[in-house]
Amino acid sequence: MAEQQTYLMAIDMLCCHLGLSKEEAKEQLGIDAQTTVESQIADTQEALMDLYR
């Protein structure tokens, strides 16, 4: 999860400016998609935050 948090801004920029999906952005950055519980929690929290934007 720490790795994902480190690259969160870069992932967001790739998604917003290049129209990539989150998985595509991670692939471009060379980050493996994690399927751990912590990763799923972080994804859920991020989705909930998007509801308020």
mmCIF file of the N, C-alpha and C atoms, coordinates in Angstrom:
data_MODEL
# 
_entry.id   MODEL 
# 
loop_
_atom_site.group_PDB 
_atom_site.id 
_atom_site.type_symbol 
_atom_site.label_atom_id 
_atom_site.label_alt_id 
_atom_site.label_comp_id 
_atom_site.label_asym_id 
_atom_site.label_entity_id 
_atom_site.label_seq_id 
_atom_site.pdbx_PDB_ins_code 
_atom_site.Cartn_x 
_atom_site.Cartn_y 
_atom_site.Cartn_z 
_atom_site.occupancy 
_atom_site.B_iso_or_equiv 
_atom_site.pdbx_formal_charge 
_atom_site.auth_seq_id 
_atom_site.auth_comp_id 
_atom_site.auth_asym_id 
_atom_site.auth_atom_id 
_atom_site.pdbx_PDB_model_num 
ATOM 1   N N  . MET A 1 1  ? 0.815   -1.189 0.000   1.00 0.00 ? 1  MET A N  1 
ATOM 2   C CA . MET A 1 1  ? 0.000   0.000  0.000   1.00 0.00 ? 1  MET A CA 1 
ATOM 3   C C  . MET A 1 1  ? 0.859   1.254  0.000   1.00 0.00 ? 1  MET A C  1 
ATOM 4   N N  . ALA A 1 2  ? 1.983   1.211  0.662   1.00 0.00 ? 2  ALA A N  1 
ATOM 5   C CA . ALA A 1 2  ? 2.871   2.361  0.683   1.00 0.00 ? 2  ALA A CA 1 
ATOM 6   C C  . ALA A 1 2  ? 3.314   2.720  -0.723  1.00 0.00 ? 2  ALA A C  1 
ATOM 7   N N  . GLU A 1 3  ? 3.577   1.711  -1.538  1.00 0.00 ? 3  GLU A N  1 
ATOM 8   C CA . GLU A 1 3  ? 3.979   1.956  -2.919  1.00 0.00 ? 3  GLU A CA 1 
ATOM 9   C C  . GLU A 1 3  ? 2.870   2.667  -3.676  1.00 0.00 ? 3  GLU A C  1 
ATOM 10  N N  . GLN A 1 4  ? 1.636   2.249  -3.469  1.00 0.00 ? 4  GLN A N  1 
ATOM 11  C CA . GLN A 1 4  ? 0.506   2.867  -4.150  1.00 0.00 ? 4  GLN A CA 1 
ATOM 12  C C  . GLN A 1 4  ? 0.355   4.319  -3.701  1.00 0.00 ? 4  GLN A C  1 
ATOM 13  N N  . GLN A 1 5  ? 0.513   4.596  -2.429  1.00 0.00 ? 5  GLN A N  1 
ATOM 14  C CA . GLN A 1 5  ? 0.392   5.958  -1.929  1.00 0.00 ? 5  GLN A CA 1 
ATOM 15  C C  . GLN A 1 5  ? 1.496   6.849  -2.496  1.00 0.00 ? 5  GLN A C  1 
ATOM 16  N N  . THR A 1 6  ? 2.686   6.286  -2.679  1.00 0.00 ? 6  THR A N  1 
ATOM 17  C CA . THR A 1 6  ? 3.805   7.045  -3.219  1.00 0.00 ? 6  THR A CA 1 
ATOM 18  C C  . THR A 1 6  ? 3.513   7.505  -4.634  1.00 0.00 ? 6  THR A C  1 
ATOM 19  N N  . TYR A 1 7  ? 2.869   6.667  -5.403  1.00 0.00 ? 7  TYR A N  1 
ATOM 20  C CA . TYR A 1 7  ? 2.616   6.965  -6.807  1.00 0.00 ? 7  TYR A CA 1 
ATOM 21  C C  . TYR A 1 7  ? 1.206   7.496  -7.071  1.00 0.00 ? 7  TYR A C  1 
ATOM 22  N N  . LEU A 1 8  ? 0.444   7.787  -6.045  1.00 0.00 ? 8  LEU A N  1 
ATOM 23  C CA . LEU A 1 8  ? -0.949  8.185  -6.212  1.00 0.00 ? 8  LEU A CA 1 
ATOM 24  C C  . LEU A 1 8  ? -1.101  9.413  -7.101  1.00 0.00 ? 8  LEU A C  1 
ATOM 25  N N  . MET A 1 9  ? -0.274  10.433 -6.913  1.00 0.00 ? 9  MET A N  1 
ATOM 26  C CA . MET A 1 9  ? -0.372  11.645 -7.730  1.00 0.00 ? 9  MET A CA 1 
ATOM 27  C C  . MET A 1 9  ? -0.054  11.342 -9.191  1.00 0.00 ? 9  MET A C  1 
ATOM 28  N N  . ALA A 1 10 ? 0.966   10.529 -9.424  1.00 0.00 ? 10 ALA A N  1 
ATOM 29  C CA . ALA A 1 10 ? 1.324   10.168 -10.801 1.00 0.00 ? 10 ALA A CA 1 
ATOM 30  C C  . ALA A 1 10 ? 0.209   9.373  -11.459 1.00 0.00 ? 10 ALA A C  1 
ATOM 31  N N  . ILE A 1 11 ? -0.400  8.468  -10.713 1.00 0.00 ? 11 ILE A N  1 
ATOM 32  C CA . ILE A 1 11 ? -1.516  7.672  -11.237 1.00 0.00 ? 11 ILE A CA 1 
ATOM 33  C C  . ILE A 1 11 ? -2.685  8.595  -11.583 1.00 0.00 ? 11 ILE A C  1 
ATOM 34  N N  . ASP A 1 12 ? -3.002  9.526  -10.695 1.00 0.00 ? 12 ASP A N  1 
ATOM 35  C CA . ASP A 1 12 ? -4.094  10.461 -10.943 1.00 0.00 ? 12 ASP A CA 1 
ATOM 36  C C  . ASP A 1 12 ? -3.834  11.317 -12.178 1.00 0.00 ? 12 ASP A C  1 
ATOM 37  N N  . MET A 1 13 ? -2.594  11.770 -12.343 1.00 0.00 ? 13 MET A N  1 
ATOM 38  C CA . MET A 1 13 ? -2.258  12.594 -13.500 1.00 0.00 ? 13 MET A CA 1 
ATOM 39  C C  . MET A 1 13 ? -2.406  11.804 -14.798 1.00 0.00 ? 13 MET A C  1 
ATOM 40  N N  . LEU A 1 14 ? -1.935  10.570 -14.806 1.00 0.00 ? 14 LEU A N  1 
ATOM 41  C CA . LEU A 1 14 ? -2.068  9.747  -16.005 1.00 0.00 ? 14 LEU A CA 1 
ATOM 42  C C  . LEU A 1 14 ? -3.531  9.477  -16.325 1.00 0.00 ? 14 LEU A C  1 
ATOM 43  N N  . CYS A 1 15 ? -4.318  9.246  -15.299 1.00 0.00 ? 15 CYS A N  1 
ATOM 44  C CA . CYS A 1 15 ? -5.753  8.989  -15.512 1.00 0.00 ? 15 CYS A CA 1 
ATOM 45  C C  . CYS A 1 15 ? -6.456  10.224 -16.051 1.00 0.00 ? 15 CYS A C  1 
ATOM 46  N N  . CYS A 1 16 ? -6.208  11.367 -15.434 1.00 0.00 ? 16 CYS A N  1 
ATOM 47  C CA . CYS A 1 16 ? -6.920  12.585 -15.814 1.00 0.00 ? 16 CYS A CA 1 
ATOM 48  C C  . CYS A 1 16 ? -6.448  13.158 -17.147 1.00 0.00 ? 16 CYS A C  1 
ATOM 49  N N  . HIS A 1 17 ? -5.142  13.260 -17.334 1.00 0.00 ? 17 HIS A N  1 
ATOM 50  C CA . HIS A 1 17 ? -4.613  13.949 -18.506 1.00 0.00 ? 17 HIS A CA 1 
ATOM 51  C C  . HIS A 1 17 ? -4.488  13.064 -19.736 1.00 0.00 ? 17 HIS A C  1 
ATOM 52  N N  . LEU A 1 18 ? -4.289  11.770 -19.540 1.00 0.00 ? 18 LEU A N  1 
ATOM 53  C CA . LEU A 1 18 ? -4.151  10.871 -20.681 1.00 0.00 ? 18 LEU A CA 1 
ATOM 54  C C  . LEU A 1 18 ? -5.350  9.963  -20.864 1.00 0.00 ? 18 LEU A C  1 
ATOM 55  N N  . GLY A 1 19 ? -6.279  10.009 -19.929 1.00 0.00 ? 19 GLY A N  1 
ATOM 56  C CA . GLY A 1 19 ? -7.483  9.200  -20.040 1.00 0.00 ? 19 GLY A CA 1 
ATOM 57  C C  . GLY A 1 19 ? -7.250  7.717  -19.821 1.00 0.00 ? 19 GLY A C  1 
ATOM 58  N N  . LEU A 1 20 ? -6.190  7.371  -19.100 1.00 0.00 ? 20 LEU A N  1 
ATOM 59  C CA . LEU A 1 20 ? -5.907  5.968  -18.826 1.00 0.00 ? 20 LEU A CA 1 
ATOM 60  C C  . LEU A 1 20 ? -6.747  5.490  -17.651 1.00 0.00 ? 20 LEU A C  1 
ATOM 61  N N  . SER A 1 21 ? -7.003  4.193  -17.621 1.00 0.00 ? 21 SER A N  1 
ATOM 62  C CA . SER A 1 21 ? -7.649  3.618  -16.444 1.00 0.00 ? 21 SER A CA 1 
ATOM 63  C C  . SER A 1 21 ? -6.602  3.526  -15.341 1.00 0.00 ? 21 SER A C  1 
ATOM 64  N N  . LYS A 1 22 ? -7.063  3.274  -14.150 1.00 0.00 ? 22 LYS A N  1 
ATOM 65  C CA . LYS A 1 22 ? -6.139  3.158  -13.013 1.00 0.00 ? 22 LYS A CA 1 
ATOM 66  C C  . LYS A 1 22 ? -5.142  2.021  -13.246 1.00 0.00 ? 22 LYS A C  1 
ATOM 67  N N  . GLU A 1 23 ? -5.629  0.898  -13.779 1.00 0.00 ? 23 GLU A N  1 
ATOM 68  C CA . GLU A 1 23 ? -4.757  -0.250 -14.040 1.00 0.00 ? 23 GLU A CA 1 
ATOM 69  C C  . GLU A 1 23 ? -3.740  0.069  -15.135 1.00 0.00 ? 23 GLU A C  1 
ATOM 70  N N  . GLU A 1 24 ? -4.181  0.790  -16.183 1.00 0.00 ? 24 GLU A N  1 
ATOM 71  C CA . GLU A 1 24 ? -3.264  1.166  -17.262 1.00 0.00 ? 24 GLU A CA 1 
ATOM 72  C C  . GLU A 1 24 ? -2.192  2.123  -16.757 1.00 0.00 ? 24 GLU A C  1 
ATOM 73  N N  . ALA A 1 25 ? -2.585  3.055  -15.896 1.00 0.00 ? 25 ALA A N  1 
ATOM 74  C CA . ALA A 1 25 ? -1.630  4.002  -15.339 1.00 0.00 ? 25 ALA A CA 1 
ATOM 75  C C  . ALA A 1 25 ? -0.588  3.272  -14.494 1.00 0.00 ? 25 ALA A C  1 
ATOM 76  N N  . LYS A 1 26 ? -1.039  2.316  -13.686 1.00 0.00 ? 26 LYS A N  1 
ATOM 77  C CA . LYS A 1 26 ? -0.101  1.543  -12.868 1.00 0.00 ? 26 LYS A CA 1 
ATOM 78  C C  . LYS A 1 26 ? 0.854   0.754  -13.755 1.00 0.00 ? 26 LYS A C  1 
ATOM 79  N N  . GLU A 1 27 ? 0.342   0.204  -14.842 1.00 0.00 ? 27 GLU A N  1 
ATOM 80  C CA . GLU A 1 27 ? 1.180   -0.552 -15.769 1.00 0.00 ? 27 GLU A CA 1 
ATOM 81  C C  . GLU A 1 27 ? 2.232   0.358  -16.397 1.00 0.00 ? 27 GLU A C  1 
ATOM 82  N N  . GLN A 1 28 ? 1.842   1.569  -16.769 1.00 0.00 ? 28 GLN A N  1 
ATOM 83  C CA . GLN A 1 28 ? 2.782   2.524  -17.348 1.00 0.00 ? 28 GLN A CA 1 
ATOM 84  C C  . GLN A 1 28 ? 3.883   2.895  -16.361 1.00 0.00 ? 28 GLN A C  1 
ATOM 85  N N  . LEU A 1 29 ? 3.546   2.936  -15.080 1.00 0.00 ? 29 LEU A N  1 
ATOM 86  C CA . LEU A 1 29 ? 4.519   3.278  -14.040 1.00 0.00 ? 29 LEU A CA 1 
ATOM 87  C C  . LEU A 1 29 ? 5.313   2.066  -13.554 1.00 0.00 ? 29 LEU A C  1 
ATOM 88  N N  . GLY A 1 30 ? 4.917   0.886  -14.019 1.00 0.00 ? 30 GLY A N  1 
ATOM 89  C CA . GLY A 1 30 ? 5.620   -0.326 -13.601 1.00 0.00 ? 30 GLY A CA 1 
ATOM 90  C C  . GLY A 1 30 ? 5.224   -0.796 -12.219 1.00 0.00 ? 30 GLY A C  1 
ATOM 91  N N  . ILE A 1 31 ? 4.010   -0.477 -11.806 1.00 0.00 ? 31 ILE A N  1 
ATOM 92  C CA . ILE A 1 31 ? 3.513   -0.881 -10.492 1.00 0.00 ? 31 ILE A CA 1 
ATOM 93  C C  . ILE A 1 31 ? 2.590   -2.069 -10.679 1.00 0.00 ? 31 ILE A C  1 
ATOM 94  N N  . ASP A 1 32 ? 2.840   -3.127 -9.939  1.00 0.00 ? 32 ASP A N  1 
ATOM 95  C CA . ASP A 1 32 ? 1.943   -4.282 -9.990  1.00 0.00 ? 32 ASP A CA 1 
ATOM 96  C C  . ASP A 1 32 ? 0.641   -3.946 -9.294  1.00 0.00 ? 32 ASP A C  1 
ATOM 97  N N  . ALA A 1 33 ? -0.460  -4.355 -9.893  1.00 0.00 ? 33 ALA A N  1 
ATOM 98  C CA . ALA A 1 33 ? -1.759  -4.160 -9.252  1.00 0.00 ? 33 ALA A CA 1 
ATOM 99  C C  . ALA A 1 33 ? -1.859  -5.111 -8.070  1.00 0.00 ? 33 ALA A C  1 
ATOM 100 N N  . GLN A 1 34 ? -2.045  -4.549 -6.888  1.00 0.00 ? 34 GLN A N  1 
ATOM 101 C CA . GLN A 1 34 ? -2.110  -5.355 -5.678  1.00 0.00 ? 34 GLN A CA 1 
ATOM 102 C C  . GLN A 1 34 ? -3.547  -5.765 -5.419  1.00 0.00 ? 34 GLN A C  1 
ATOM 103 N N  . THR A 1 35 ? -3.734  -6.991 -4.993  1.00 0.00 ? 35 THR A N  1 
ATOM 104 C CA . THR A 1 35 ? -5.087  -7.462 -4.693  1.00 0.00 ? 35 THR A CA 1 
ATOM 105 C C  . THR A 1 35 ? -5.221  -7.776 -3.206  1.00 0.00 ? 35 THR A C  1 
ATOM 106 N N  . THR A 1 36 ? -4.505  -7.041 -2.395  1.00 0.00 ? 36 THR A N  1 
ATOM 107 C CA . THR A 1 36 ? -4.567  -7.267 -0.958  1.00 0.00 ? 36 THR A CA 1 
ATOM 108 C C  . THR A 1 36 ? -5.763  -6.538 -0.369  1.00 0.00 ? 36 THR A C  1 
ATOM 109 N N  . VAL A 1 37 ? -6.100  -6.881 0.828   1.00 0.00 ? 37 VAL A N  1 
ATOM 110 C CA . VAL A 1 37 ? -7.212  -6.237 1.524   1.00 0.00 ? 37 VAL A CA 1 
ATOM 111 C C  . VAL A 1 37 ? -6.928  -4.747 1.687   1.00 0.00 ? 37 VAL A C  1 
ATOM 112 N N  . GLU A 1 38 ? -5.705  -4.387 2.021   1.00 0.00 ? 38 GLU A N  1 
ATOM 113 C CA . GLU A 1 38 ? -5.356  -2.980 2.193   1.00 0.00 ? 38 GLU A CA 1 
ATOM 114 C C  . GLU A 1 38 ? -5.579  -2.204 0.901   1.00 0.00 ? 38 GLU A C  1 
ATOM 115 N N  . SER A 1 39 ? -5.205  -2.795 -0.215  1.00 0.00 ? 39 SER A N  1 
ATOM 116 C CA . SER A 1 39 ? -5.400  -2.147 -1.512  1.00 0.00 ? 39 SER A CA 1 
ATOM 117 C C  . SER A 1 39 ? -6.880  -1.958 -1.810  1.00 0.00 ? 39 SER A C  1 
ATOM 118 N N  . GLN A 1 40 ? -7.686  -2.956 -1.504  1.00 0.00 ? 40 GLN A N  1 
ATOM 119 C CA . GLN A 1 40 ? -9.121  -2.855 -1.739  1.00 0.00 ? 40 GLN A CA 1 
ATOM 120 C C  . GLN A 1 40 ? -9.742  -1.783 -0.854  1.00 0.00 ? 40 GLN A C  1 
ATOM 121 N N  . ILE A 1 41 ? -9.278  -1.660 0.371   1.00 0.00 ? 41 ILE A N  1 
ATOM 122 C CA . ILE A 1 41 ? -9.775  -0.626 1.277   1.00 0.00 ? 41 ILE A CA 1 
ATOM 123 C C  . ILE A 1 41 ? -9.414  0.747  0.732   1.00 0.00 ? 41 ILE A C  1 
ATOM 124 N N  . ALA A 1 42 ? -8.178  0.910  0.288   1.00 0.00 ? 42 ALA A N  1 
ATOM 125 C CA . ALA A 1 42 ? -7.740  2.188  -0.266  1.00 0.00 ? 42 ALA A CA 1 
ATOM 126 C C  . ALA A 1 42 ? -8.558  2.557  -1.503  1.00 0.00 ? 42 ALA A C  1 
ATOM 127 N N  . ASP A 1 43 ? -8.831  1.586  -2.352  1.00 0.00 ? 43 ASP A N  1 
ATOM 128 C CA . ASP A 1 43 ? -9.633  1.836  -3.549  1.00 0.00 ? 43 ASP A CA 1 
ATOM 129 C C  . ASP A 1 43 ? -11.052 2.254  -3.179  1.00 0.00 ? 43 ASP A C  1 
ATOM 130 N N  . THR A 1 44 ? -11.611 1.620  -2.159  1.00 0.00 ? 44 THR A N  1 
ATOM 131 C CA . THR A 1 44 ? -12.958 1.966  -1.715  1.00 0.00 ? 44 THR A CA 1 
ATOM 132 C C  . THR A 1 44 ? -12.985 3.378  -1.148  1.00 0.00 ? 44 THR A C  1 
ATOM 133 N N  . GLN A 1 45 ? -11.984 3.727  -0.354  1.00 0.00 ? 45 GLN A N  1 
ATOM 134 C CA . GLN A 1 45 ? -11.917 5.067  0.207   1.00 0.00 ? 45 GLN A CA 1 
ATOM 135 C C  . GLN A 1 45 ? -11.781 6.105  -0.900  1.00 0.00 ? 45 GLN A C  1 
ATOM 136 N N  . GLU A 1 46 ? -10.970 5.815  -1.890  1.00 0.00 ? 46 GLU A N  1 
ATOM 137 C CA . GLU A 1 46 ? -10.784 6.727  -3.013  1.00 0.00 ? 46 GLU A CA 1 
ATOM 138 C C  . GLU A 1 46 ? -12.102 6.914  -3.775  1.00 0.00 ? 46 GLU A C  1 
ATOM 139 N N  . ALA A 1 47 ? -12.826 5.831  -3.996  1.00 0.00 ? 47 ALA A N  1 
ATOM 140 C CA . ALA A 1 47 ? -14.098 5.921  -4.704  1.00 0.00 ? 47 ALA A CA 1 
ATOM 141 C C  . ALA A 1 47 ? -15.097 6.757  -3.912  1.00 0.00 ? 47 ALA A C  1 
ATOM 142 N N  . LEU A 1 48 ? -15.110 6.595  -2.602  1.00 0.00 ? 48 LEU A N  1 
ATOM 143 C CA . LEU A 1 48 ? -16.004 7.388  -1.768  1.00 0.00 ? 48 LEU A CA 1 
ATOM 144 C C  . LEU A 1 48 ? -15.650 8.861  -1.805  1.00 0.00 ? 48 LEU A C  1 
ATOM 145 N N  . MET A 1 49 ? -14.357 9.173  -1.831  1.00 0.00 ? 49 MET A N  1 
ATOM 146 C CA . MET A 1 49 ? -13.926 10.570 -1.913  1.00 0.00 ? 49 MET A CA 1 
ATOM 147 C C  . MET A 1 49 ? -14.344 11.175 -3.243  1.00 0.00 ? 49 MET A C  1 
ATOM 148 N N  . ASP A 1 50 ? -14.330 10.395 -4.315  1.00 0.00 ? 50 ASP A N  1 
ATOM 149 C CA . ASP A 1 50 ? -14.738 10.882 -5.623  1.00 0.00 ? 50 ASP A CA 1 
ATOM 150 C C  . ASP A 1 50 ? -16.206 11.278 -5.652  1.00 0.00 ? 50 ASP A C  1 
ATOM 151 N N  . LEU A 1 51 ? -17.007 10.689 -4.781  1.00 0.00 ? 51 LEU A N  1 
ATOM 152 C CA . LEU A 1 51 ? -18.425 11.029 -4.727  1.00 0.00 ? 51 LEU A CA 1 
ATOM 153 C C  . LEU A 1 51 ? -18.636 12.465 -4.262  1.00 0.00 ? 51 LEU A C  1 
ATOM 154 N N  . TYR A 1 52 ? -17.687 13.000 -3.504  1.00 0.00 ? 52 TYR A N  1 
ATOM 155 C CA . TYR A 1 52 ? -17.821 14.331 -2.960  1.00 0.00 ? 52 TYR A CA 1 
ATOM 156 C C  . TYR A 1 52 ? -17.188 15.404 -3.833  1.00 0.00 ? 52 TYR A C  1 
ATOM 157 N N  . ARG A 1 53 ? -16.601 15.027 -4.964  1.00 0.00 ? 53 ARG A N  1 
ATOM 158 C CA . ARG A 1 53 ? -15.952 16.019 -5.854  1.00 0.00 ? 53 ARG A CA 1 
ATOM 159 C C  . ARG A 1 53 ? -16.932 16.603 -6.804  1.00 0.00 ? 53 ARG A C  1 
# 
